[in-house]
């Protein structure tokens, strides 16, 4: 229902992969850039942000427009990839009773500090209850969902890798620096405050780059002031070409999240042979461990600082175990066949 940041490559790569096996249409927000190879893309007006989308979804004509566009594709299965709690998703669940609906649930629990996520989680209960199956990215979340929705198929299909999107922009001759990279949208649950407190404990030659859009808290800005020129802030959306340079320059990628379900970044970092330090939240710590990274408790600056220093000074072997959306496409096709009437 909105597509931005990590959702854009997710939609594009998954639909391309599935479209190589069966005719596929994507109803995408009008602000999503680019075509999708081998897939029919149908534009739908939402908003540039989740908040704008929620406001626009109050218009009943937008619901009729969406339903009309979906019905014209005569789908066997509708797969809601994002925004399952948006009013448009509720309309699909309510007014397509004969069409099998699969819902990808990226976050079984909403991220703390994000009101939009909280509203999406509450309203999305209806879509989940009406769906024919729920897709999650890790088996860790299956038992709780099976208890909430008894008898409903809960299917685990791992998160596909976005690495090729960034590797396409890799440049020769870029050297690793003694630096820490935080890459992604700036939000409370990402634990940037913890990272900055950890940075204050590290040797003064280690720099920190925070790259992503979003609003920093007053506490985070105060900590950045104490770090001075040791911290570089790129507080804007980072295009893939620039991200590739940052991933080549950094000495370690930090994922100091207070709460998380999973992340696309560990696989991207592994493809760039970049060590990772994350926290033991959600499925993130298992993903990171599989790739050779380190995981520490959340909200623990001292332990985080020690792990970051270890990865900078003597990183262990990185296991580059990529699983592309093409690898995963047969699993999605099996899921669709399972729910088709």
Secondary structure, 3 states (H helix, E strand, C coil): CCCCCHHHHHHHHHHHHHHCCCCCEEEEECCCCCCCCCCEEEEECCCCCHHHHHHHCCCHHHHHHHHHHHHHCCCCEEEECCCCCCHHHHHHHHHCCCCEEEEECCCCCCCCCCHHHHHHHHHHHHHHHHCCEEEECCHHHHHHHHHHCCCCEEEECCCCCCHHHHHCCCCCCCCCCCEEEEECCCCHHHCHHHHHHHHHCCCCCCEEEEECCCCCCHHHHHHHHHHHHHEEEECCCCCHHHHHHHHHHCCEEEECCCCCCCCCHHHHHHHCCCCEEEECCCCHHHHHHHCCCEEECCCCHHHHHHHHHHHHHHCCCCCCCCCCHHHHHHHHHHHHHHHCC
